[in-house]
Amino acid sequence: MTEPKRSAGLLLFRHTDRGVEVLLGHMGGPFFAKKDAGAWSVPKGEYEPGETAWEAARREFQEELGLPAPDGEAIALGEVRQSNGKIVTVWAVEADLDPAAMEPGTFTMEWPPRSGRIQEFPELDRVAWLAPGRAREVIVTAQAAFLDRLAEHTD
């Protein structure tokens, strides 16, 4: 049996006059272009044995947003298993950043399928600060557990 793929990420949060907000990214590429619910994610990415989840979370944040991972106290939010079998480990860090400053990393894929054309797409096509209720409506289903766990630390 093969080991499940593993991803790690950072869930940024900030305190505002309206309460706590979290920073989520909308997944780029043609499959998610017209989707909202289930198309937003903690900035994260896969890692291989030999790299720690924490190192991967910080590296992937930089790769996906084009911004350095913020320093600050990291709150371990544990892991979840997504419907695709991938195990995702996340830490929350209190920080503020301007979504307009994002310069996303890219990936390439054949699009349209079987066309022979290779196109480049952003890993995340946008990021936004969302209130927990709105975040819950759009985040990848399994990742909603991270919102619950963060709430235990910020209430």
Helices and strands as residue ranges (DSSP letters): E 6-16, E 19-27, E 40-41, E 44-46, H 53-65, E 74-81, E 87-94, G 99-101, E 106-110, E 118-122, E 124-130, H 132-138, G 141-143, H 144-154
